[in-house]
Amino acid sequence: MADTTFLDWPFFDDGHRRLAEQIDTWCATHLPVDHGDVDSACRELVTRLGRDGWLKQTAIEDPAADTLDVRRLCLMRETLARHDGLADFAFAMQGLGTGAISLYGNPEQRRWLSKTRAGEAIAAFALSEPRSGSDVANLDMTATREGDGYVLDGEKTWISNGGIADVYTVFARTGEGSDGSSAGGPGAKGLSAFLVPADTPGLEIAERLETIAPHPLARLRFDGARLPVSAMIGKPGEGFKIAMSVLDIFRSTVGAAALGFARRALDESLTRASERELFGAPLFELQMVQGHIADMALDIDAAALLIYRAAWTKDNGAARISREAAMAKLFATERAQRIIDQAVQLHGGDGVRHGHIVESLYREIRALRIYEGASDVQKVIIARQTQAPI
């Protein structure tokens, strides 16, 4: 059983503690699911999570009366990841995919939220392109104003839920300058966000992408995909601000997912060390093994402190938590990779046997150091936020 004493920290209230207990009980009954057909597994997970009310945490119906509770999102992701990485993926992508609508969507766009929160529609966040990933301001995809709408042309890649999503939040270059004109608009200034249903003519799944930890991923092609003006989320030229606002919230939750993986790796390592004998005594009796366990526990607590500090700061009204979220994601994902690698080592041959839990954790953790801002990019963010004013 994973350590839950961190729930006594002052970052949480009784509602958070009840949520952590309830989702853990649910996970113990319903997870893991069969990953044989990943698309079907994700659809099933979204349906279950929505049916049982968990997806209500991923979006807010009335932004004037409510806000996303980042601590709840983190607790959900940490617990789901500890039980089943694909379940964490299914939950997280519903939140990331609808984050822009939750924060900036108009009443018509917000109708999608009742479906995604109920598990009746799958959402996706389409930001990365062949030439731009962590460098959001470098997007090439265009949205050209024509008559009473926009026409989207270009590609998106590494899109989670690509191929199974019902709706995509898509970022494209509309070209607004800093003064709101349609001229210029280089870099971050000329980006806008759009809500694009999956059945939009001109949108096609160009390629399904396979990774070491199977998830639904795809490259999308937009060839003259026509959208009404009402499809724009927020105002023209606000795309960069919208993307950063969403990532500000969900980067902390990536760290929480890594924390869930790390906690599971520690639990499996403790079981292995107590049951496996070496030289006539349990593996745990070796001082070197005790040292490894101590390092794991230390990294886990330090990661949890950074994650829930960032989440608490956002929940208590901070406009931006770029520095805190970057620190949480960077530290948690990097240390989780180290913890899981050590768990593989302690398991010996079993640690690299396909189907063993630590082998699956080893495959799951690697992508978290890349998506929603690679580790080196997080260092740039931290450094820039730390730099003293000149």
Buried (B, 14 or more C-beta within 10 A) or exposed (E): EBEEEBBEEEBBEEEBBEBBEBBBEBBEEBBBBEBEEBBEBBBBBBBBBBEBEBBBBBBBEEBEEEBBBBBBBBBBBBBBBBBBBBBBBBBBBBBBBBBBBBBBBBEEBBEBBEBBBBBBBBBBBBBBBEEBBBBBBBBEBBBBEEEEBBBBBBBBBBBBBBBBBBBBBBBBBBBBBEEEEEEEBEBBBBBBBBBBBBEBEBBBBBBEBEEEBBBBBBBBBBBEBBBEEEBBBBBBBBBBBBBBBBBBBBBBBBBBBBBBBBBBBBBBBBEBBEEBEEEEEBBBBBEEBEEBBEBBBEBBBEBBBBBBBBBBBBBEEEEEBBBBBBBBBBBBBBBBBBBBBBBBEBBEEBBEEEEBBBBBBBBBBBBBBBBBBBBEBBEEBBEEBEEEEE
